[in-house]
Amino acid sequence: MVGSFHVSILVHLLFIAITTLVLVWLLHFREGVAFNSSNKAKIFNLHPLLMTIGFVLVSGEGIMIYKSAPGKQRSLKVVHLLLHLVALATGILGIVTVFKFKKEEGLPNMYTLHSWLGMSAICSFGLQYILGFFAYFFPGAEMYTRASLLPWHRFIGMVIFLLSVGTAQLGLAQYFQFLGLFRSQEALIVNFTGLLLFLFAVFVALSRILPRYS
């Protein structure tokens, strides 16, 4: 029987595949990335890089760390905390980057569904992280309180993760149409990235409901 540990191996492979596709897309087809550049497209390119790899993929790894890595509960909790901190930091930087790009290009902010959902995801993620830190790490709530909050912590965390994946998919579709990437190698890369992101979300969710080994 397949357990969550076996599913997590597939998730790691999807992580590598998505990361490779995003890097090939942005570095080969989109001229690279930069925080400061006269080529404003490079500044914008940081946004999908940080949000896809840093925010979505790393947060997915953080969700399933308890099922994918050996170790004591306390050690795994620290890794879970650190992975989500990395995801939160890169997510915030990704938001800052796109605001910087639009300011320098004189473009309006927050007028698409993608931007609304993205801001909702990062704000919800930040609030979830703060509440989780104080409830489960420092100073830590009473054992009874933590136990009663845990199902909600897991459920809300998964909802935010799925919201993040959906927002990334919407962003890829929006980028696809804006650039007119029809019937090209770049279009295939963008489409496959979206497909693999969907599979990544499916298997992260599956890893959470399966027993570690079965």
SVG drawing of the C-alpha trace seen along z (x, -y; Angstrom):
<svg xmlns="http://www.w3.org/2000/svg" viewBox="-11 -56 31 58">
<polyline fill="none" stroke="black" stroke-width="0.4" points="0.0,0.0 1.1,-3.6 1.7,-5.8 2.4,-9.5 6.1,-9.0 6.0,-7.4 3.7,-10.3 6.2,-12.8 8.9,-11.4 6.8,-12.3 6.2,-15.7 9.9,-16.3 10.3,-15.3 7.6,-17.7 9.3,-20.4 12.5,-19.9 10.6,-19.7 8.6,-22.9 11.7,-24.8 13.6,-23.7 10.7,-24.8 10.4,-28.2 14.1,-28.8 14.3,-27.8 11.3,-30.0 12.5,-33.1 16.2,-32.8 16.1,-31.5 12.8,-33.0 12.2,-36.0 15.8,-37.6 16.5,-36.8 15.6,-38.4 16.8,-41.5 15.6,-43.7 17.0,-46.8 17.4,-47.0 16.8,-49.4 14.9,-46.4 11.8,-46.5 10.7,-43.1 13.5,-41.6 12.1,-43.2 8.7,-41.7 10.2,-38.3 11.2,-38.1 7.6,-38.0 6.7,-34.6 10.1,-33.2 9.6,-34.2 5.9,-33.4 6.1,-30.0 9.3,-28.5 9.6,-30.5 6.0,-30.9 4.0,-28.0 6.6,-25.2 8.4,-25.8 5.1,-26.2 4.0,-22.9 7.1,-21.2 6.5,-22.8 3.0,-21.4 4.0,-17.8 7.3,-17.9 5.8,-15.8 5.1,-13.0 8.2,-13.3 11.1,-13.5 12.3,-11.4 13.0,-13.0 11.5,-13.9 8.3,-16.0 10.2,-19.0 12.8,-19.0 10.2,-18.6 8.2,-21.5 11.3,-23.8 11.8,-22.7 8.1,-23.3 8.4,-26.8 11.5,-27.7 10.2,-26.5 7.0,-28.6 9.2,-31.5 11.1,-31.2 7.8,-31.0 6.4,-34.0 9.6,-36.1 9.9,-35.2 6.1,-35.8 6.4,-39.3 9.4,-40.0 7.5,-38.8 4.6,-41.2 7.1,-44.1 8.7,-43.3 5.5,-43.5 4.6,-46.8 8.0,-48.1 7.7,-47.1 4.3,-48.7 5.4,-51.9 8.4,-52.3 6.2,-51.5 3.4,-53.8 0.8,-51.0 -2.1,-50.7 -2.1,-48.2 -4.6,-45.7 -7.1,-45.7 -7.1,-42.0 -8.6,-39.0 -5.1,-37.5 -3.8,-40.5 -6.8,-40.3 -6.4,-36.6 -2.6,-36.9 -2.9,-39.6 -5.5,-37.6 -3.2,-34.6 -0.1,-36.4 -2.0,-38.2 -3.8,-35.0 -0.5,-33.2 1.1,-35.8 -1.7,-35.8 -1.7,-32.0 2.0,-32.0 1.9,-34.4 -1.0,-32.6 0.7,-29.3 4.0,-30.6 2.5,-31.8 0.2,-28.8 2.6,-26.0 6.1,-27.3 6.6,-30.3 5.4,-30.7 3.0,-27.9 -0.6,-27.5 -1.9,-24.9 -1.9,-21.3 -5.7,-21.2 -5.9,-24.5 -3.3,-23.3 -5.1,-20.1 -8.4,-21.8 -6.8,-24.3 -4.8,-21.8 -7.6,-20.6 -8.3,-24.2 -4.7,-25.1 -4.3,-22.2 -7.5,-23.0 -6.8,-26.7 -3.2,-26.1 -4.4,-23.8 -7.0,-26.3 -4.3,-29.0 -2.0,-26.7 -4.7,-25.8 -5.5,-29.5 -1.9,-30.2 -1.7,-27.5 -4.9,-28.7 -3.6,-32.2 -0.4,-31.1 -2.4,-29.2 -4.4,-32.4 -1.2,-34.4 0.3,-32.0 -2.9,-32.2 -2.9,-35.9 0.7,-36.1 0.1,-33.6 -2.6,-35.8 -0.9,-39.1 2.3,-37.9 0.4,-36.0 2.3,-32.8 0.3,-30.7 1.9,-27.6 5.4,-28.2 8.0,-26.4 7.5,-29.1 3.8,-28.3 4.5,-24.7 6.7,-25.5 4.1,-27.8 1.4,-25.2 3.4,-22.4 4.4,-24.5 0.7,-25.1 -0.1,-21.4 2.7,-20.3 1.6,-22.9 -1.8,-21.3 -0.3,-17.9 2.0,-19.3 -1.1,-20.6 -2.9,-17.3 -0.1,-15.2 0.7,-17.6 -3.0,-17.3 -2.8,-13.5 0.3,-13.3 -1.6,-15.0 -4.5,-12.5 -2.5,-9.3 -0.8,-7.5 3.0,-7.8 3.4,-4.1 0.8,-1.6"/>
</svg>
